[in-house]
Amino acid sequence: MTQSRDPNSETWTIEVHKSGVVTPRNPPNWWTPSVDNYLGSVPKARIRAVVAEAVSEHAAVPLAKLKKAAITKMAEQQIVGTGWLPSILRTA
């Protein structure tokens, strides 16, 4: 089963596989990593890796010397609009 709606809608679009696994479709349209939903829950090294992947290696360098609260806020600002997703939300 596949459900789809207008991409401008706030309704989530999902796909249910034969195995019963529910997969969100087009996650960048409805999910953005933030301090509250992702960045605050992962180690500082992971946050730096996320910024390096989503933005650039150069953008991740200044994060190395910051404390967790500062890293998460700065990373959130840098990642906005890049469409970066954690691997679990990526679709092939």
C-alpha positions in Angstrom: 0.0 0.0 0.0 1.3 3.4 -0.8 -0.3 6.7 0.3 0.6 10.0 -1.3 -0.6 13.5 -0.9 0.2 17.0 -2.1 3.9 17.6 -1.2 2.9 20.9 0.4 0.6 19.1 2.8 1.7 18.6 6.4 0.3 15.0 6.2 3.0 12.3 6.3 3.2 10.1 3.3 4.0 6.5 4.0 4.6 3.3 2.2 3.7 -0.1 3.8 5.8 -2.9 2.4 4.5 -6.5 2.1 6.6 -7.3 5.2 4.5 -4.8 7.2 7.4 -2.3 7.5 6.2 1.3 7.3 8.5 3.6 5.4 8.1 7.4 5.4 8.2 8.8 1.9 10.1 12.0 1.2 11.3 12.5 4.8 13.1 15.8 4.0 9.7 17.3 3.3 8.5 16.7 6.8 11.6 16.0 9.0 14.7 18.1 9.7 17.3 17.2 12.3 17.1 19.4 15.4 18.5 19.5 18.9 15.3 18.1 20.2 14.7 15.2 17.8 18.3 14.0 16.9 21.3 16.2 17.6 20.8 16.3 21.3 20.8 12.4 21.4 24.0 11.6 19.6 27.7 12.0 20.6 29.6 15.1 19.6 31.7 13.1 17.2 28.6 12.0 15.4 27.3 15.6 15.2 30.6 16.7 13.6 30.3 13.8 11.1 26.8 14.9 10.2 27.9 18.5 9.6 30.8 17.2 7.5 28.5 15.1 5.4 25.6 17.6 5.1 27.6 20.8 4.7 31.4 20.3 4.4 34.5 19.0 6.3 35.5 22.7 6.7 32.2 23.6 8.4 32.7 20.7 10.9 36.2 21.8 12.1 35.1 24.6 14.5 32.7 22.3 16.2 35.5 20.2 17.7 36.3 22.7 20.5 32.8 23.5 21.5 30.7 22.0 24.3 27.7 19.7 23.5 25.0 22.4 23.9 26.9 24.8 21.5 27.7 22.1 19.0 24.1 21.0 18.7 22.8 24.6 18.2 25.4 25.4 15.6 25.0 22.1 13.8 21.2 22.6 13.7 21.7 26.0 12.0 24.2 24.6 9.5 22.1 21.6 8.5 18.9 23.5 7.9 17.9 23.2 4.2 20.4 20.6 3.3 18.0 17.7 3.2 20.4 15.6 5.3 18.8 12.5 6.9 20.1 9.8 9.3 20.6 6.5 7.5 17.4 5.0 9.0 15.3 7.6 7.2 17.1 7.4 3.8 15.4 5.5 1.0 17.1 4.0 -1.9 
